[in-house]
Structure formats: C-alpha cells, structure tokens
C-alpha cells in the first residue's frame, strides 16, 4: 500500500469504511484494501500507521463489534498479545483496530520451521491465559450489560447438533455411509459423560489457525480476529488447530499451552469429535459437495470409526 488510492471504483462498503476512519479517527486514509474477509479492510494512515476496519458480516450478529472490543480490552488487561482497539461505533456498527506488525504465520504443515513452532508455542501461552477467563453461558457471544455471554444454556450445542441432525444429513447427502453414521453416533455416546462435565464456560478464540497468528522477524506478535469468539470448553479451540495446520501445529501449540491440559483420551476421542462437530456445522446445507467432502476428509473422521 504505497500509492495514494482514489475513491473512483471503490465499492459502497469500502467507501463507507473510509468515511468511518475519517469520522472516528479524524484522519484521511492514504490507502485502503479489503482483507481476505469481505467485512474487513486494511487501511494505511499517515505516519506509517496501519489499522483494520471491521464491520458485522454474514458470520457475525448485531453487537459483534462491541463484543470483540470487550475481548481485546480483556486481552490487554491480561497481557495477551493482540491488537489494540482504537474506536468502536454502534451506528453504524464498526470496530477499528491497530494493525499488528508483520504477517500471518500461514505455512504448510510439512514445511514447519523451528521459528514457526516457537511462534505456535507463544500463541499457546497466550491462549491458555485467554482460557482462564470465565464466561456466562455457552456458545456464540452476545452483548451484555457488563460483559458478553454465551447465547446457549449448556455445552455443547455443536456436538448435539452434529449427532442429532448433522450425521443424518450427511448420510442423506451421500457423504457418509449408514455404518459410518452408526459408528460416529456411538463415539458421541462415549463422550457424553465428558461433555456433561463442562459446566462452566471459558473465553474461546473460536478460530485458532496459523492465519490468525502474527509474526515479524520470526518473532510472535500476537493473535488476531476474535470475531468468532465463544464461551465453552477450552478443548474446542485446541481441536480446531489440526483442521488446516495439522497435528504438528497442535503439538507446538501445546508446548506453550501446557500438554497437561489434554489427556490421551482427549486426543483420541474428544478433540476429534469436536473437530468433526465443527466441520458438520460448516458442511450441512453447503451447496458444494466437493467442499463438504474436503472438510470431512480434513476432519479425519475415519479415525473415529
């Protein structure tokens, strides 16, 4: 982002993001470009400053900027490395964050370096601090008078949905055999006792992956994008890691998080079931069969059969 942008040709939403920066920060942007998300923009400001503008999108709900701003303030209070909040607006809903230095850690699992593993471990240290924050309720967060809360009364709505509705849907759509469905249902029954013991929600990032870990000069800078944060079992965050980044990334994360946090049974049963439940949540109703199959294959549900 080195050349001064022109407003000609910008989409209405991008123009609205420019206007929000001017109104809330009092400066005219030098440049703006959309991130990989349709609801966030990188903005270059004078003085070699960079910010991120976020608005509620299709994955979010009303009040999500206010919820995310609360999470970032909690991170700052607990010395968890994350972007600082520069401005929050409720009309229209918007969140403006300081942009972390560096770039995301996105790497292929087969080419993970020692510095990559060290950054994953540092992220694990911060994730453990995040998971120490008690939260009322379970599931996706909604605004509250003092702090956000999960919208569900019990944990885990994703697992309940995956067993009761997701598995039958995948069978009807031709992605699972009836025999595989029966085996998966039995594994959910095996995990029922462990799931019922989760009676207090903790603050979860909700989307832990290498793309949300920032590094500069091989040094960990912080975690970004808490837009999918939830209240629930910390092991839900851990289960998410292998989906795109592999088991080596999870091992590296746990080196900083604390390997004592998960048992062998967790690695063999609960974490795979959580990952399968997450995949089912995103797969059911999706219009592209190849995408659904890719998600299922990455969930490695065969290991549960």
TORKOL-4160 file (C-alpha; in steps of 0.2 Angstrom, whole numbers, padded with zeros to 4 digits, m for minus):
305
<pt num="1" X="0000" Y="0000" Z="0000"/>
<pt num="2" X="0012" Y="0013" Z="m0006"/>
<pt num="3" X="0002" Y="0023" Z="m0019"/>
<pt num="4" X="m0012" Y="0035" Z="m0014"/>
<pt num="5" X="m0028" Y="0027" Z="m0018"/>
<pt num="6" X="m0043" Y="0035" Z="m0027"/>
<pt num="7" X="m0061" Y="0033" Z="m0022"/>
<pt num="8" X="m0066" Y="0030" Z="m0040"/>
<pt num="9" X="m0071" Y="0012" Z="m0042"/>
<pt num="10" X="m0072" Y="0008" Z="m0023"/>
<pt num="11" X="m0087" Y="m0002" Z="m0018"/>
<pt num="12" X="m0100" Y="0007" Z="m0007"/>
<pt num="13" X="m0095" Y="m0003" Z="0008"/>
<pt num="14" X="m0076" Y="0001" Z="0006"/>
<pt num="15" X="m0081" Y="0020" Z="0004"/>
<pt num="16" X="m0091" Y="0018" Z="0020"/>
<pt num="17" X="m0075" Y="0011" Z="0029"/>
<pt num="18" X="m0065" Y="0026" Z="0023"/>
<pt num="19" X="m0079" Y="0038" Z="0030"/>
<pt num="20" X="m0078" Y="0028" Z="0046"/>
<pt num="21" X="m0060" Y="0031" Z="0048"/>
<pt num="22" X="m0061" Y="0049" Z="0044"/>
<pt num="23" X="m0076" Y="0051" Z="0057"/>
<pt num="24" X="m0069" Y="0040" Z="0071"/>
<pt num="25" X="m0050" Y="0043" Z="0070"/>
<pt num="26" X="m0050" Y="0061" Z="0062"/>
<pt num="27" X="m0038" Y="0057" Z="0048"/>
<pt num="28" X="m0039" Y="0054" Z="0030"/>
<pt num="29" X="m0033" Y="0037" Z="0024"/>
<pt num="30" X="m0018" Y="0036" Z="0012"/>
<pt num="31" X="m0024" Y="0019" Z="0005"/>
<pt num="32" X="m0037" Y="0005" Z="0009"/>
<pt num="33" X="m0039" Y="m0013" Z="0003"/>
<pt num="34" X="m0050" Y="m0027" Z="0008"/>
<pt num="35" X="m0043" Y="m0041" Z="0018"/>
<pt num="36" X="m0047" Y="m0059" Z="0014"/>
<pt num="37" X="m0063" Y="m0056" Z="0023"/>
<pt num="38" X="m0077" Y="m0047" Z="0014"/>
<pt num="39" X="m0081" Y="m0037" Z="0031"/>
<pt num="40" X="m0063" Y="m0031" Z="0035"/>
<pt num="41" X="m0051" Y="m0018" Z="0027"/>
<pt num="42" X="m0033" Y="m0014" Z="0029"/>
<pt num="43" X="m0031" Y="0005" Z="0030"/>
<pt num="44" X="m0014" Y="0014" Z="0028"/>
<pt num="45" X="m0013" Y="0031" Z="0038"/>
<pt num="46" X="m0001" Y="0045" Z="0039"/>
<pt num="47" X="0015" Y="0042" Z="0050"/>
<pt num="48" X="0017" Y="0024" Z="0044"/>
<pt num="49" X="0002" Y="0018" Z="0054"/>
<pt num="50" X="m0009" Y="0004" Z="0049"/>
<pt num="51" X="m0027" Y="0000" Z="0055"/>
<pt num="52" X="m0040" Y="m0013" Z="0052"/>
<pt num="53" X="m0058" Y="m0008" Z="0050"/>
<pt num="54" X="m0071" Y="m0022" Z="0054"/>
<pt num="55" X="m0090" Y="m0022" Z="0051"/>
<pt num="56" X="m0103" Y="m0036" Z="0056"/>
<pt num="57" X="m0104" Y="m0049" Z="0042"/>
<pt num="58" X="m0113" Y="m0064" Z="0037"/>
<pt num="59" X="m0104" Y="m0074" Z="0051"/>
<pt num="60" X="m0107" Y="m0061" Z="0064"/>
<pt num="61" X="m0123" Y="m0054" Z="0073"/>
<pt num="62" X="m0128" Y="m0037" Z="0079"/>
<pt num="63" X="m0117" Y="m0031" Z="0093"/>
<pt num="64" X="m0102" Y="m0041" Z="0087"/>
<pt num="65" X="m0090" Y="m0026" Z="0086"/>
<pt num="66" X="m0094" Y="m0022" Z="0104"/>
<pt num="67" X="m0091" Y="m0040" Z="0109"/>
<pt num="68" X="m0075" Y="m0041" Z="0100"/>
<pt num="69" X="m0069" Y="m0024" Z="0108"/>
<pt num="70" X="m0073" Y="m0031" Z="0125"/>
<pt num="71" X="m0062" Y="m0046" Z="0121"/>
<pt num="72" X="m0047" Y="m0035" Z="0115"/>
<pt num="73" X="m0048" Y="m0025" Z="0131"/>
<pt num="74" X="m0048" Y="m0041" Z="0141"/>
<pt num="75" X="m0033" Y="m0047" Z="0132"/>
<pt num="76" X="m0024" Y="m0030" Z="0136"/>
<pt num="77" X="m0029" Y="m0032" Z="0154"/>
<pt num="78" X="m0021" Y="m0050" Z="0155"/>
<pt num="79" X="m0006" Y="m0046" Z="0145"/>
<pt num="80" X="m0012" Y="m0057" Z="0130"/>
<pt num="81" X="m0004" Y="m0050" Z="0114"/>
<pt num="82" X="m0017" Y="m0044" Z="0102"/>
<pt num="83" X="m0022" Y="m0028" Z="0093"/>
<pt num="84" X="m0027" Y="m0013" Z="0102"/>
<pt num="85" X="m0044" Y="m0005" Z="0100"/>
<pt num="86" X="m0044" Y="0012" Z="0093"/>
<pt num="87" X="m0063" Y="0015" Z="0090"/>
<pt num="88" X="m0079" Y="0007" Z="0092"/>
<pt num="89" X="m0095" Y="0013" Z="0084"/>
<pt num="90" X="m0113" Y="0007" Z="0086"/>
<pt num="91" X="m0121" Y="0017" Z="0072"/>
<pt num="92" X="m0116" Y="0011" Z="0061"/>
<pt num="93" X="m0108" Y="m0004" Z="0069"/>
<pt num="94" X="m0089" Y="m0004" Z="0067"/>
<pt num="95" X="m0073" Y="m0009" Z="0075"/>
<pt num="96" X="m0056" Y="m0001" Z="0071"/>
<pt num="97" X="m0040" Y="m0009" Z="0077"/>
<pt num="98" X="m0022" Y="m0006" Z="0077"/>
<pt num="99" X="m0014" Y="m0017" Z="0064"/>
<pt num="100" X="m0001" Y="m0029" Z="0071"/>
<pt num="101" X="0017" Y="m0028" Z="0063"/>
<pt num="102" X="0022" Y="m0042" Z="0052"/>
<pt num="103" X="0012" Y="m0055" Z="0043"/>
<pt num="104" X="0002" Y="m0071" Z="0047"/>
<pt num="105" X="0011" Y="m0087" Z="0051"/>
<pt num="106" X="0002" Y="m0097" Z="0037"/>
<pt num="107" X="0013" Y="m0111" Z="0032"/>
<pt num="108" X="0011" Y="m0129" Z="0025"/>
<pt num="109" X="0012" Y="m0141" Z="0039"/>
<pt num="110" X="0026" Y="m0151" Z="0030"/>
<pt num="111" X="0037" Y="m0136" Z="0030"/>
<pt num="112" X="0035" Y="m0130" Z="0048"/>
<pt num="113" X="0052" Y="m0122" Z="0054"/>
<pt num="114" X="0059" Y="m0121" Z="0072"/>
<pt num="115" X="0053" Y="m0102" Z="0072"/>
<pt num="116" X="0036" Y="m0107" Z="0067"/>
<pt num="117" X="0035" Y="m0120" Z="0081"/>
<pt num="118" X="0041" Y="m0107" Z="0093"/>
<pt num="119" X="0028" Y="m0095" Z="0087"/>
<pt num="120" X="0014" Y="m0108" Z="0089"/>
<pt num="121" X="0021" Y="m0111" Z="0107"/>
<pt num="122" X="0020" Y="m0092" Z="0111"/>
<pt num="123" X="0002" Y="m0092" Z="0104"/>
<pt num="124" X="m0001" Y="m0107" Z="0116"/>
<pt num="125" X="0005" Y="m0097" Z="0131"/>
<pt num="126" X="m0007" Y="m0083" Z="0127"/>
<pt num="127" X="m0022" Y="m0095" Z="0123"/>
<pt num="128" X="m0020" Y="m0103" Z="0140"/>
<pt num="129" X="m0022" Y="m0085" Z="0148"/>
<pt num="130" X="m0037" Y="m0082" Z="0137"/>
<pt num="131" X="m0045" Y="m0099" Z="0143"/>
<pt num="132" X="m0043" Y="m0093" Z="0161"/>
<pt num="133" X="m0057" Y="m0080" Z="0158"/>
<pt num="134" X="m0074" Y="m0087" Z="0165"/>
<pt num="135" X="m0089" Y="m0083" Z="0154"/>
<pt num="136" X="m0108" Y="m0084" Z="0157"/>
<pt num="137" X="m0117" Y="m0096" Z="0146"/>
<pt num="138" X="m0110" Y="m0106" Z="0131"/>
<pt num="139" X="m0108" Y="m0104" Z="0113"/>
<pt num="140" X="m0108" Y="m0088" Z="0102"/>
<pt num="141" X="m0106" Y="m0072" Z="0112"/>
<pt num="142" X="m0120" Y="m0059" Z="0113"/>
<pt num="143" X="m0118" Y="m0042" Z="0121"/>
<pt num="144" X="m0122" Y="m0040" Z="0139"/>
<pt num="145" X="m0124" Y="m0025" Z="0151"/>
<pt num="146" X="m0107" Y="m0029" Z="0159"/>
<pt num="147" X="m0099" Y="m0042" Z="0148"/>
<pt num="148" X="m0104" Y="m0053" Z="0134"/>
<pt num="149" X="m0111" Y="m0070" Z="0137"/>
<pt num="150" X="m0114" Y="m0086" Z="0128"/>
<pt num="151" X="m0131" Y="m0087" Z="0120"/>
<pt num="152" X="m0134" Y="m0106" Z="0125"/>
<pt num="153" X="m0138" Y="m0113" Z="0142"/>
<pt num="154" X="m0127" Y="m0129" Z="0141"/>
<pt num="155" X="m0112" Y="m0136" Z="0131"/>
<pt num="156" X="m0110" Y="m0142" Z="0118"/>
<pt num="157" X="m0124" Y="m0137" Z="0105"/>
<pt num="158" X="m0112" Y="m0141" Z="0091"/>
<pt num="159" X="m0110" Y="m0159" Z="0097"/>
<pt num="160" X="m0128" Y="m0161" Z="0100"/>
<pt num="161" X="m0132" Y="m0154" Z="0083"/>
<pt num="162" X="m0119" Y="m0165" Z="0074"/>
<pt num="163" X="m0126" Y="m0181" Z="0082"/>
<pt num="164" X="m0144" Y="m0177" Z="0080"/>
<pt num="165" X="m0145" Y="m0168" Z="0063"/>
<pt num="166" X="m0129" Y="m0167" Z="0055"/>
<pt num="167" X="m0125" Y="m0185" Z="0054"/>
<pt num="168" X="m0142" Y="m0190" Z="0046"/>
<pt num="169" X="m0140" Y="m0175" Z="0034"/>
<pt num="170" X="m0123" Y="m0181" Z="0028"/>
<pt num="171" X="m0130" Y="m0199" Z="0026"/>
<pt num="172" X="m0144" Y="m0192" Z="0015"/>
<pt num="173" X="m0132" Y="m0182" Z="0005"/>
<pt num="174" X="m0121" Y="m0197" Z="0001"/>
<pt num="175" X="m0106" Y="m0191" Z="0011"/>
<pt num="176" X="m0107" Y="m0204" Z="0025"/>
<pt num="177" X="m0112" Y="m0222" Z="0025"/>
<pt num="178" X="m0126" Y="m0229" Z="0037"/>
<pt num="179" X="m0112" Y="m0240" Z="0045"/>
<pt num="180" X="m0101" Y="m0224" Z="0047"/>
<pt num="181" X="m0115" Y="m0214" Z="0054"/>
<pt num="182" X="m0119" Y="m0228" Z="0067"/>
<pt num="183" X="m0101" Y="m0229" Z="0072"/>
<pt num="184" X="m0100" Y="m0210" Z="0074"/>
<pt num="185" X="m0116" Y="m0209" Z="0085"/>
<pt num="186" X="m0108" Y="m0222" Z="0096"/>
<pt num="187" X="m0092" Y="m0212" Z="0098"/>
<pt num="188" X="m0103" Y="m0197" Z="0103"/>
<pt num="189" X="m0112" Y="m0208" Z="0116"/>
<pt num="190" X="m0095" Y="m0212" Z="0123"/>
<pt num="191" X="m0091" Y="m0194" Z="0125"/>
<pt num="192" X="m0107" Y="m0189" Z="0133"/>
<pt num="193" X="m0100" Y="m0190" Z="0151"/>
<pt num="194" X="m0086" Y="m0179" Z="0147"/>
<pt num="195" X="m0097" Y="m0166" Z="0138"/>
<pt num="196" X="m0109" Y="m0166" Z="0153"/>
<pt num="197" X="m0094" Y="m0161" Z="0164"/>
<pt num="198" X="m0092" Y="m0145" Z="0155"/>
<pt num="199" X="m0102" Y="m0134" Z="0167"/>
<pt num="200" X="m0093" Y="m0118" Z="0166"/>
<pt num="201" X="m0089" Y="m0108" Z="0150"/>
<pt num="202" X="m0072" Y="m0101" Z="0147"/>
<pt num="203" X="m0067" Y="m0087" Z="0134"/>
<pt num="204" X="m0063" Y="m0096" Z="0117"/>
<pt num="205" X="m0054" Y="m0088" Z="0102"/>
<pt num="206" X="m0066" Y="m0098" Z="0091"/>
<pt num="207" X="m0055" Y="m0099" Z="0076"/>
<pt num="208" X="m0037" Y="m0103" Z="0080"/>
<pt num="209" X="m0026" Y="m0106" Z="0065"/>
<pt num="210" X="m0010" Y="m0100" Z="0058"/>
<pt num="211" X="m0018" Y="m0086" Z="0048"/>
<pt num="212" X="m0023" Y="m0078" Z="0064"/>
<pt num="213" X="m0006" Y="m0079" Z="0072"/>
<pt num="214" X="0005" Y="m0064" Z="0068"/>
<pt num="215" X="0024" Y="m0064" Z="0067"/>
<pt num="216" X="0038" Y="m0052" Z="0062"/>
<pt num="217" X="0056" Y="m0057" Z="0060"/>
<pt num="218" X="0052" Y="m0074" Z="0066"/>
<pt num="219" X="0045" Y="m0067" Z="0082"/>
<pt num="220" X="0027" Y="m0069" Z="0089"/>
<pt num="221" X="0017" Y="m0053" Z="0088"/>
<pt num="222" X="0000" Y="m0058" Z="0094"/>
<pt num="223" X="m0016" Y="m0067" Z="0089"/>
<pt num="224" X="m0029" Y="m0058" Z="0078"/>
<pt num="225" X="m0048" Y="m0060" Z="0073"/>
<pt num="226" X="m0058" Y="m0064" Z="0089"/>
<pt num="227" X="m0074" Y="m0061" Z="0078"/>
<pt num="228" X="m0079" Y="m0080" Z="0081"/>
<pt num="229" X="m0076" Y="m0080" Z="0100"/>
<pt num="230" X="m0087" Y="m0091" Z="0111"/>
<pt num="231" X="m0090" Y="m0097" Z="0128"/>
<pt num="232" X="m0086" Y="m0115" Z="0131"/>
<pt num="233" X="m0074" Y="m0129" Z="0133"/>
<pt num="234" X="m0056" Y="m0124" Z="0130"/>
<pt num="235" X="m0053" Y="m0140" Z="0121"/>
<pt num="236" X="m0064" Y="m0134" Z="0107"/>
<pt num="237" X="m0051" Y="m0121" Z="0102"/>
<pt num="238" X="m0037" Y="m0135" Z="0103"/>
<pt num="239" X="m0047" Y="m0147" Z="0092"/>
<pt num="240" X="m0049" Y="m0133" Z="0079"/>
<pt num="241" X="m0030" Y="m0132" Z="0075"/>
<pt num="242" X="m0027" Y="m0148" Z="0065"/>
<pt num="243" X="m0041" Y="m0144" Z="0053"/>
<pt num="244" X="m0029" Y="m0133" Z="0042"/>
<pt num="245" X="m0012" Y="m0134" Z="0051"/>
<pt num="246" X="m0010" Y="m0152" Z="0056"/>
<pt num="247" X="m0006" Y="m0161" Z="0071"/>
<pt num="248" X="0012" Y="m0154" Z="0072"/>
<pt num="249" X="0004" Y="m0137" Z="0074"/>
<pt num="250" X="m0006" Y="m0143" Z="0089"/>
<pt num="251" X="0009" Y="m0151" Z="0097"/>
<pt num="252" X="0019" Y="m0135" Z="0095"/>
<pt num="253" X="0004" Y="m0125" Z="0102"/>
<pt num="254" X="0003" Y="m0137" Z="0117"/>
<pt num="255" X="0021" Y="m0135" Z="0121"/>
<pt num="256" X="0017" Y="m0117" Z="0126"/>
<pt num="257" X="m0001" Y="m0120" Z="0132"/>
<pt num="258" X="0004" Y="m0135" Z="0143"/>
<pt num="259" X="0002" Y="m0153" Z="0137"/>
<pt num="260" X="m0006" Y="m0157" Z="0154"/>
<pt num="261" X="m0022" Y="m0148" Z="0148"/>
<pt num="262" X="m0027" Y="m0163" Z="0137"/>
<pt num="263" X="m0026" Y="m0182" Z="0141"/>
<pt num="264" X="m0023" Y="m0196" Z="0129"/>
<pt num="265" X="m0042" Y="m0199" Z="0129"/>
<pt num="266" X="m0045" Y="m0181" Z="0124"/>
<pt num="267" X="m0033" Y="m0183" Z="0109"/>
<pt num="268" X="m0041" Y="m0200" Z="0104"/>
<pt num="269" X="m0059" Y="m0196" Z="0107"/>
<pt num="270" X="m0065" Y="m0178" Z="0112"/>
<pt num="271" X="m0054" Y="m0167" Z="0101"/>
<pt num="272" X="m0058" Y="m0177" Z="0085"/>
<pt num="273" X="m0077" Y="m0177" Z="0090"/>
<pt num="274" X="m0076" Y="m0158" Z="0092"/>
<pt num="275" X="m0067" Y="m0156" Z="0076"/>
<pt num="276" X="m0080" Y="m0167" Z="0067"/>
<pt num="277" X="m0094" Y="m0156" Z="0075"/>
<pt num="278" X="m0086" Y="m0140" Z="0069"/>
<pt num="279" X="m0085" Y="m0147" Z="0051"/>
<pt num="280" X="m0103" Y="m0153" Z="0052"/>
<pt num="281" X="m0108" Y="m0136" Z="0057"/>
<pt num="282" X="m0100" Y="m0128" Z="0042"/>
<pt num="283" X="m0104" Y="m0143" Z="0030"/>
<pt num="284" X="m0123" Y="m0145" Z="0032"/>
<pt num="285" X="m0133" Y="m0136" Z="0019"/>
<pt num="286" X="m0117" Y="m0131" Z="0009"/>
<pt num="287" X="m0120" Y="m0130" Z="m0009"/>
<pt num="288" X="m0104" Y="m0138" Z="m0015"/>
<pt num="289" X="m0102" Y="m0157" Z="m0012"/>
<pt num="290" X="m0083" Y="m0156" Z="m0016"/>
<pt num="291" X="m0081" Y="m0143" Z="m0002"/>
<pt num="292" X="m0091" Y="m0154" Z="0010"/>
<pt num="293" X="m0080" Y="m0169" Z="0006"/>
<pt num="294" X="m0064" Y="m0159" Z="0008"/>
<pt num="295" X="m0070" Y="m0153" Z="0026"/>
<pt num="296" X="m0075" Y="m0171" Z="0031"/>
<pt num="297" X="m0058" Y="m0178" Z="0025"/>
<pt num="298" X="m0048" Y="m0165" Z="0034"/>
<pt num="299" X="m0058" Y="m0169" Z="0050"/>
<pt num="300" X="m0051" Y="m0187" Z="0048"/>
<pt num="301" X="m0067" Y="m0194" Z="0055"/>
<pt num="302" X="m0062" Y="m0211" Z="0049"/>
<pt num="303" X="m0050" Y="m0211" Z="0064"/>
<pt num="304" X="m0066" Y="m0212" Z="0075"/>
<pt num="305" X="m0074" Y="m0227" Z="0066"/>
